[in-house]
Each structure stands twice: as C-alpha cells, then as structure tokens.
Amino acid sequence: MRPGWLTACVPQIARETPDLDTYITRRTQARDLITHLASAIAPEHHLTVSVNTRDDDSRPELYLTATGSSIESGDEGVVGRGNRANGLISMLRPWSAEGVSGKNPVYHVGKLYNLAAAEAARRLHEETGLDCAVALVSQSGRDLTDPWQAIVQSSGPNPIGNARVRQVIADVMGDLGTLREQLLDGKLATA
C-alpha cells in the first residue's frame, strides 16, 4: 500500500454544538467517515486523515462557525480563480487555483505560497539555468514558514540536488518578511 495524507477542515455550527465532548465526538466521526470513504475510493493507499488540525482542545480553540462557512470571518478575498500572479495558466506545470490579489499579505497562505514558490523557482533557475516550477503545499495549523510539501519540477539533463532545493526553499520561507514588505510597498506584482 502506498501512503497518503488528507487534511479536512470541517466546521461545526456553534449553536448546534453544546459542549466540547460533542465537538470531539463529531470530529472523530468526520475523520472516521472520511477515512472509510477514502479507503473505498483508493484502496491501494493507506491514508492518514487529519481533521481540523488547528484545533486545540485544551484552550478550547475549535473550528466553530455561525453559518458553517469561512466567509463570515472576512477572510475571503473574492478575486476569482485563474488570476495567477504571473498571468499564466500552465496545465502541465504545478499551479494553484488561488487568486492572489486582494488577499491578506501577512498570513494568507494562497497569496504568500504562490509568490514564495515563484521566488524559489526564480532562484533555482538563476543558479542552474534550468526551467523550474515550484509548488508549495500548506496544512491548516502548520507554521506558515514550514510548508507541508514542496513540489519542484525542472527540465534539463542534470537534475537539481534535493539538498539544494531544500536550502533554496528554506531561504525563501525564512525571508517571508521581505516578500511581505515588497507586497505592501507595491514592488511585487500580484496580477
């Protein structure tokens, strides 16, 4: 069996969730249901399913909403899909459906990861001369500077070493403050 990972963010409606035990029971049920469905759909994979990874039961800090939608928190920048920072929709290269304009430049992962991935690809290209594409993948609750996965494609006869790729991505992620400053100063294009 091949390993796989799946993260689901499943809000519960606050007025329908009377206490922490109810919330935890439902979260466990959601994880079990997703695990069952995923194993039926992809039996060749052994999936690790995580639900509401930002939850902290001890505080309690839970994924409760009034309506069941994240739109109530004002976190949604409605800019449409397909508005890539580089203006391209490249179907055979890694890309995100996340539009970056209008999103919070401090913490919106779709905005920052798109721009950080483009910067990592630029740096790898400058060092190697190879065409590079980078995709960064987050997981809810994980530190923004620590991508859950990085996918790098390059073309050319000599592949880029894993150690060098890891270092470039670490450097870019360690320098998100500069990327944010460039955004806020209007020095970095988002469309």
N, C-alpha and C positions, 0 to 999 in steps of 0.2 A: 504494500500500500504506500502511496505517495502522501507525504504530509501536506497539509493545507491549513490556512488560517482564515478565519472570518470574524469580523467585528461588526456587531449590530448595535445601533443606538435606538432604544425602544422607550419612548417616553410613556409615563403613566399620568393620567389626568388626576390632579391633586384632590379634587372634591370626591373622587371615586376611590381614593386610596386612604383608608382610615388610620393606618399605622405602619411602622417600619416593617413589622413581620409580614404584613400583607404585601408590601412592596417587594421584599426579598423573595417571598414565595412566587410572586408573579414573574420577577426577573429570572428566577430559576426555571420556571415553566417555559418562559420565552426561549431561554438557552437550550433547554431540552427539546423543544419543538423544532427550533432551527437546526439543531444537531441531527435530529431524526430526519427532517426533510432533506437536508444536505446529503446525508449518507444514502438516502434513497435515490437522489438525483445523481450523485457522483460516488458510487460505491467503491471505486478504485482509490479514493482518497481517505485518509484518516484526518478528519478536520478537528482543529481546536477552535471552539466557538467562544468568543468573549462578548458579553452584553453589558452595555453601559459602563465602559472602562473608566470613566471619570468619577463614578460613584465612590463615596467614602461613607460607609455605614456608621462609622464611629462619630461623625460630626452631627447629624447626618446631612450629607450633601448628595442629593439624589436627582435623577432626571424626572422631575415633576413639572408638568405644564398646566396651564389653564384650559388650553384648547387641544393639546396633542400635537401642536406644530411649533417649530422653532421660530416662525415668523413673528410670534408675539414678543420676542425679546429684542427685536430691532436689529438682529444680526445679519439680515439678508440684504445684500446689495443687488437689486434687480437690474442687471445689465444685459441679460440674455446670454444664451450659450453660443459658443463659436467665436466669441470676441477674444482671440488669443493676443497675448502681449506682442508677439512677433508678427501677427497678421496672417499666419498660415494655419491651415488645417491639413496636417500631414497624416494621412490614413495609415501609412506603413511605418511610422515612427512613433515613439511614445508621445502622448499628448494628453492634455486634460480638457474636459468639457467645461471647466471652471472659467468664467469670465473674470478678469482681474480688476477691471475698472470699477470704482465705486465701493470697493471692499476696504475694510479697516486695515491700514498698513502696519499696525502694531502686532496684531495677532491672527489675522485671517489666513489660515493655512493655504487656502486655494490661491490667494494672491501671492503670498510670500514664497511658497514652494515653486510656483510657476517661474517666478523671477529668479529664485536661487538656482533652480535647475538650469535655466538659460545661462546664468553666470558660470556655473560649473562646466557646462558644455563649451562655453567660450574659452575658459581657461584651459581645458583639456585640448581643445583644437589648437590654441596658441602654442602649447608645449609640444604637441605631436604632429601637427599638420593634418591630422585625420579629421574627417567629418564625424561629429559626435552629437548624440542626443541623450539627454538625461531626464529621467522622471523620478520625482521624489514622492514617497507614499507616507502618509502620517497614520497614526492611530489615535482616536479620541482619548484624551487623558495623558498622552505621552508628551514629554517635553518637546517643544517646537524645534529646538536646535538638534534634536536627535531623531532623524527620520526612521520610521519603522523599516522601510526598504528603500533602496536606490537601484534604479534600473538604468544601465548605461549601454548604449549601442554605439559602436564605432565601425567605420569602414576603412579598410586598408589591409596591407599584408602583415603588419605587425600589430597584434593586439596590445592594448594599454594594460599594464600590470594592475592587478587588483589592489595592491598596496598603494600605488599612485592614485588610483581612482578614489580610494577611501580617504586619502590625505587631502585631495582637492575638495571633496565634498565636505569633509570636516572643517577645512579652512573657510569655505563659503558659509557653512552653517554657523561657524564661530564668529562670522562677520555680518550677521543679520542686522546689527545696529547700523552699519554703514549703508546697507541696502535700504533700510527704513528711512534714513536721513536723505538719501538720494530721491526716494519717492516723495517725501514731504517737501523737498526743495524743488520738485518738478524736473529733476535731472534724469529720471528713469521713465521711459515710455511704458505705458500700460495698454496702449491700443494703437 
